[in-house]
Amino acid sequence: MADVQAVSEQDFNEVVLASDTPVIVDFWADWCGPCRLVHPELAKIQTEYEGKVKVVKLNIDENPSIAGKYGVMSIPTIALFADGVVKSQVVGARPKDAIVAGLGL
């Protein structure tokens, strides 16, 4: 995903949980074909909602403890975090408008 920040177990708390701005987290993996379909849609959301929402990606293979902590059972899972908690989520490859609607943006 161009220009979408990758987060890891090392910086997840700082970048996502402690953020003053709501954060969309894309839980994904390299081997996931549907995840690759979602990446350009999330880049569009990042551009459209700049300053209102931050978009980051988290590779579940490299960061399994975070995926487990938030109950990610299938990918792509796209979760909206605000005030340190998950407010909403969308599972599966969806177009931008369906992601926005599903997250309640």
Z-matrix of the N, CA and C atoms (Angstrom, degrees):
N
C 1 1.459
C 2 1.521 1 108.28
N 3 1.262 2 116.79 1 118.13
C 4 1.455 3 120.60 2 179.52
C 5 1.520 4 110.25 3 -66.07
N 6 1.315 5 115.21 4 131.98
C 7 1.460 6 122.31 5 173.47
C 8 1.530 7 115.05 6 66.42
N 9 1.328 8 118.93 7 6.70
C 10 1.460 9 120.14 8 176.05
C 11 1.518 10 107.30 9 -97.98
N 12 1.316 11 115.93 10 124.18
C 13 1.455 12 122.76 11 -175.35
C 14 1.523 13 110.93 12 -68.36
N 15 1.326 14 115.93 13 134.14
C 16 1.460 15 121.12 14 172.38
C 17 1.525 16 108.20 15 -87.65
N 18 1.334 17 115.93 16 137.34
C 19 1.459 18 120.83 17 175.39
C 20 1.520 19 108.60 18 -117.70
N 21 1.333 20 115.14 19 161.26
C 22 1.459 21 120.99 20 -178.50
C 23 1.524 22 108.60 21 -139.31
N 24 1.326 23 115.00 22 -179.40
C 25 1.457 24 119.55 23 177.46
C 26 1.528 25 111.08 24 -58.92
N 27 1.332 26 117.04 25 -29.62
C 28 1.458 27 120.93 26 -177.43
C 29 1.526 28 113.14 27 -70.13
N 30 1.323 29 118.50 28 -34.63
C 31 1.468 30 119.28 29 -175.22
C 32 1.530 31 114.21 30 -120.29
N 33 1.334 32 118.54 31 6.28
C 34 1.461 33 121.76 32 -177.61
C 35 1.528 34 111.81 33 -58.52
N 36 1.325 35 117.36 34 -46.46
C 37 1.471 36 120.04 35 -178.80
C 38 1.520 37 111.63 36 -59.66
N 39 1.328 38 116.08 37 -45.28
C 40 1.467 39 120.60 38 -177.89
C 41 1.528 40 111.97 39 -69.52
N 42 1.325 41 116.89 40 -47.85
C 43 1.464 42 121.26 41 -173.41
C 44 1.524 43 112.15 42 -76.45
N 45 1.325 44 117.51 43 -38.22
C 46 1.466 45 120.95 44 -173.56
C 47 1.522 46 111.87 45 -102.67
N 48 1.321 47 116.91 46 -60.17
C 49 1.467 48 119.91 47 -171.28
C 50 1.523 49 113.43 48 -69.85
N 51 1.323 50 117.65 49 -33.83
C 52 1.465 51 120.74 50 -177.83
C 53 1.528 52 112.89 51 -94.17
N 54 1.319 53 117.65 52 5.13
C 55 1.463 54 121.29 53 -176.63
C 56 1.528 55 111.78 54 -69.14
N 57 1.323 56 116.02 55 138.96
C 58 1.467 57 121.67 56 173.93
C 59 1.528 58 111.15 57 -76.84
N 60 1.323 59 115.80 58 -19.45
C 61 1.463 60 122.81 59 -179.53
C 62 1.524 61 108.73 60 -103.94
N 63 1.320 62 119.31 61 141.93
C 64 1.468 63 119.71 62 173.92
C 65 1.530 64 110.48 63 -56.48
N 66 1.332 65 116.15 64 146.38
C 67 1.461 66 121.66 65 -176.44
C 68 1.527 67 109.67 66 -126.74
N 69 1.334 68 115.69 67 128.50
C 70 1.462 69 121.70 68 171.62
C 71 1.520 70 106.87 69 -92.30
N 72 1.336 71 116.12 70 123.98
C 73 1.459 72 121.31 71 178.05
C 74 1.523 73 108.75 72 -109.84
N 75 1.321 74 115.50 73 123.56
C 76 1.462 75 122.61 74 175.72
C 77 1.522 76 107.55 75 -95.70
N 78 1.336 77 117.02 76 107.39
C 79 1.457 78 122.19 77 174.74
C 80 1.532 79 106.53 78 -84.94
N 81 1.333 80 117.50 79 118.94
C 82 1.450 81 121.95 80 -171.25
C 83 1.527 82 110.46 81 -147.06
N 84 1.339 83 116.80 82 176.99
C 85 1.465 84 123.43 83 173.41
C 86 1.526 85 108.67 84 -149.93
N 87 1.334 86 115.83 85 155.07
C 88 1.469 87 121.42 86 -178.34
C 89 1.525 88 112.64 87 -58.69
N 90 1.309 89 117.57 88 -37.34
C 91 1.467 90 122.23 89 -174.46
C 92 1.529 91 113.42 90 -80.36
N 93 1.318 92 118.29 91 -4.51
C 94 1.469 93 123.33 92 -173.21
C 95 1.531 94 110.89 93 -89.52
N 96 1.335 95 116.53 94 106.71
C 97 1.463 96 121.01 95 178.59
C 98 1.518 97 113.74 96 -60.50
N 99 1.344 98 119.01 97 -48.45
C 100 1.467 99 119.93 98 178.52
C 101 1.532 100 113.12 99 -59.89
N 102 1.334 101 116.49 100 -29.18
C 103 1.474 102 119.42 101 177.78
C 104 1.521 103 110.50 102 -62.27
N 105 1.323 104 115.98 103 -39.77
C 106 1.472 105 119.99 104 179.81
C 107 1.526 106 111.31 105 -65.46
N 108 1.335 107 117.15 106 -29.88
C 109 1.466 108 120.30 107 176.92
C 110 1.527 109 111.81 108 -69.52
N 111 1.317 110 116.74 109 -30.52
C 112 1.463 111 122.13 110 -177.30
C 113 1.530 112 111.82 111 -78.78
N 114 1.328 113 117.27 112 -29.12
C 115 1.468 114 120.33 113 -174.68
C 116 1.524 115 113.84 114 -52.53
N 117 1.351 116 120.22 115 -49.04
C 118 1.471 117 118.45 116 179.35
C 119 1.527 118 112.88 117 -66.39
N 120 1.319 119 117.01 118 -29.20
C 121 1.468 120 120.02 119 178.06
C 122 1.528 121 110.22 120 -67.33
N 123 1.323 122 116.60 121 -40.02
C 124 1.465 123 120.30 122 178.43
C 125 1.524 124 111.29 123 -69.70
N 126 1.328 125 116.91 124 -33.99
C 127 1.466 126 119.83 125 175.74
C 128 1.529 127 110.04 126 -62.71
N 129 1.335 128 117.44 127 -37.94
C 130 1.472 129 120.88 128 176.42
C 131 1.528 130 110.81 129 -64.37
N 132 1.327 131 116.68 130 -42.59
C 133 1.470 132 120.62 131 178.66
C 134 1.520 133 109.89 132 -62.29
N 135 1.339 134 116.13 133 -42.75
C 136 1.462 135 119.77 134 179.58
C 137 1.523 136 110.76 135 -58.59
N 138 1.322 137 117.30 136 -42.53
C 139 1.461 138 121.43 137 179.73
C 140 1.525 139 111.11 138 -68.31
N 141 1.319 140 116.63 139 -46.13
C 142 1.463 141 121.37 140 -176.29
C 143 1.530 142 112.82 141 -67.72
N 144 1.324 143 116.96 142 -34.32
C 145 1.466 144 121.06 143 -175.52
C 146 1.528 145 112.40 144 -107.37
N 147 1.321 146 116.82 145 21.88
C 148 1.460 147 121.28 146 -178.73
C 149 1.528 148 110.72 147 -54.00
N 150 1.325 149 115.40 148 130.78
C 151 1.455 150 121.14 149 -179.22
C 152 1.518 151 113.54 150 88.56
N 153 1.332 152 117.18 151 -17.75
C 154 1.468 153 121.37 152 -179.99
C 155 1.523 154 111.75 153 -104.90
N 156 1.328 155 115.29 154 -31.63
C 157 1.455 156 122.30 155 -176.93
C 158 1.523 157 107.77 156 -145.70
N 159 1.320 158 116.40 157 142.91
C 160 1.453 159 122.08 158 175.53
C 161 1.528 160 107.17 159 -104.46
N 162 1.338 161 117.93 160 143.33
C 163 1.462 162 122.23 161 177.92
C 164 1.525 163 108.13 162 -117.99
N 165 1.340 164 116.17 163 128.12
C 166 1.461 165 121.77 164 177.17
C 167 1.523 166 108.75 165 -133.56
N 168 1.320 167 115.44 166 164.49
C 169 1.460 168 120.36 167 177.70
C 170 1.524 169 109.38 168 -125.73
N 171 1.341 170 115.37 169 146.18
C 172 1.452 171 121.30 170 179.90
C 173 1.529 172 108.62 171 -133.23
N 174 1.325 173 115.81 172 117.44
C 175 1.461 174 121.79 173 179.22
C 176 1.530 175 108.20 174 -76.68
N 177 1.335 176 116.79 175 116.76
C 178 1.467 177 119.86 176 -174.85
C 179 1.526 178 112.57 177 -71.23
N 180 1.325 179 118.16 178 -25.45
C 181 1.463 180 120.12 179 177.78
C 182 1.523 181 111.08 180 -70.64
N 183 1.312 182 116.91 181 -33.73
C 184 1.462 183 121.58 182 -179.93
C 185 1.526 184 112.00 183 -87.23
N 186 1.331 185 117.83 184 -17.51
C 187 1.468 186 122.81 185 -175.33
C 188 1.531 187 110.52 186 -136.76
N 189 1.338 188 117.42 187 59.74
C 190 1.467 189 119.88 188 -173.57
C 191 1.523 190 114.44 189 -65.58
N 192 1.322 191 118.24 190 -28.11
C 193 1.472 192 118.68 191 -176.91
C 194 1.528 193 111.47 192 -67.88
N 195 1.324 194 117.74 193 -35.65
C 196 1.469 195 119.75 194 178.83
C 197 1.523 196 109.97 195 -70.96
N 198 1.324 197 116.91 196 -43.02
C 199 1.466 198 119.93 197 177.40
C 200 1.524 199 109.99 198 -58.85
N 201 1.316 200 117.32 199 -42.36
C 202 1.462 201 121.24 200 178.35
C 203 1.510 202 112.68 201 -65.94
N 204 1.316 203 116.28 202 -41.46
C 205 1.466 204 120.57 203 -179.25
C 206 1.526 205 111.42 204 -59.38
N 207 1.321 206 117.23 205 -36.05
C 208 1.464 207 121.16 206 -177.42
C 209 1.530 208 112.81 207 -100.22
N 210 1.329 209 116.89 208 13.28
C 211 1.457 210 121.29 209 172.52
C 212 1.515 211 115.02 210 66.11
N 213 1.323 212 117.00 211 31.07
C 214 1.465 213 120.18 212 179.13
C 215 1.526 214 108.19 213 -73.15
N 216 1.319 215 116.29 214 111.56
C 217 1.462 216 122.34 215 -176.97
C 218 1.526 217 112.37 216 -104.88
N 219 1.323 218 117.67 217 -24.39
C 220 1.461 219 121.24 218 176.82
C 221 1.521 220 108.19 219 -144.77
N 222 1.328 221 114.40 220 156.72
C 223 1.459 222 119.18 221 -178.12
C 224 1.521 223 109.08 222 -129.21
N 225 1.317 224 116.48 223 153.76
C 226 1.459 225 126.54 224 0.12
C 227 1.533 226 112.29 225 -72.65
N 228 1.318 227 114.62 226 139.22
C 229 1.457 228 121.93 227 167.84
C 230 1.516 229 105.92 228 -116.03
N 231 1.315 230 116.44 229 128.27
C 232 1.458 231 122.25 230 -178.65
C 233 1.521 232 106.55 231 -117.46
N 234 1.334 233 116.07 232 116.54
C 235 1.459 234 120.89 233 -174.91
C 236 1.520 235 110.70 234 -117.57
N 237 1.323 236 115.82 235 141.27
C 238 1.461 237 122.01 236 175.29
C 239 1.519 238 108.19 237 -101.36
N 240 1.330 239 116.24 238 117.48
C 241 1.456 240 122.85 239 177.02
C 242 1.520 241 108.92 240 -102.55
N 243 1.322 242 116.63 241 136.61
C 244 1.465 243 122.26 242 172.47
C 245 1.520 244 106.82 243 -146.94
N 246 1.312 245 115.77 244 138.54
C 247 1.463 246 121.51 245 -178.67
C 248 1.523 247 111.57 246 54.49
N 249 1.327 248 117.12 247 34.65
C 250 1.454 249 121.92 248 174.32
C 251 1.513 250 116.53 249 81.00
N 252 1.330 251 118.19 250 5.08
C 253 1.466 252 120.57 251 -179.79
C 254 1.530 253 110.57 252 -132.62
N 255 1.340 254 115.24 253 158.85
C 256 1.464 255 120.68 254 176.39
C 257 1.519 256 108.51 255 -74.81
N 258 1.319 257 116.46 256 122.65
C 259 1.469 258 122.08 257 178.98
C 260 1.526 259 111.71 258 -94.54
N 261 1.339 260 116.64 259 -33.54
C 262 1.465 261 121.17 260 179.78
C 263 1.516 262 108.12 261 -163.54
N 264 1.336 263 115.36 262 163.94
C 265 1.462 264 118.77 263 176.49
C 266 1.519 265 111.10 264 -153.98
N 267 1.328 266 113.82 265 157.89
C 268 1.457 267 123.20 266 178.12
C 269 1.526 268 106.20 267 -128.51
N 270 1.326 269 117.08 268 133.37
C 271 1.459 270 121.37 269 178.66
C 272 1.522 271 108.53 270 -114.78
N 273 1.330 272 115.36 271 132.44
C 274 1.457 273 120.82 272 178.24
C 275 1.515 274 111.97 273 103.49
N 276 1.328 275 114.43 274 162.23
C 277 1.465 276 120.75 275 179.99
C 278 1.522 277 109.23 276 -74.63
N 279 1.316 278 115.94 277 123.50
C 280 1.465 279 122.34 278 -179.20
C 281 1.521 280 108.91 279 -137.67
N 282 1.331 281 117.09 280 155.35
C 283 1.467 282 119.59 281 173.47
C 284 1.529 283 110.42 282 -72.48
N 285 1.308 284 115.11 283 165.43
C 286 1.466 285 121.85 284 -175.83
C 287 1.520 286 112.56 285 -50.33
N 288 1.318 287 117.94 286 -49.64
C 289 1.465 288 120.50 287 -175.91
C 290 1.525 289 112.07 288 -62.22
N 291 1.333 290 117.51 289 -36.74
C 292 1.463 291 120.91 290 178.48
C 293 1.528 292 110.95 291 -70.65
N 294 1.323 293 117.21 292 -35.65
C 295 1.467 294 120.54 293 176.54
C 296 1.522 295 109.56 294 -65.56
N 297 1.320 296 116.84 295 -47.79
C 298 1.468 297 121.89 296 179.72
C 299 1.526 298 110.21 297 -58.33
N 300 1.329 299 117.05 298 -46.64
C 301 1.468 300 120.93 299 -179.65
C 302 1.525 301 110.98 300 -65.55
N 303 1.326 302 116.74 301 -43.41
C 304 1.457 303 121.04 302 -178.87
C 305 1.512 304 113.46 303 -64.46
N 306 1.332 305 116.25 304 -32.40
C 307 1.462 306 120.46 305 179.00
C 308 1.524 307 112.20 306 -86.24
N 309 1.319 308 116.75 307 -11.35
C 310 1.458 309 120.40 308 179.71
C 311 1.513 310 114.01 309 76.04
N 312 1.327 311 116.76 310 31.49
C 313 1.478 312 120.05 311 179.83
C 314 1.519 313 111.12 312 -78.96
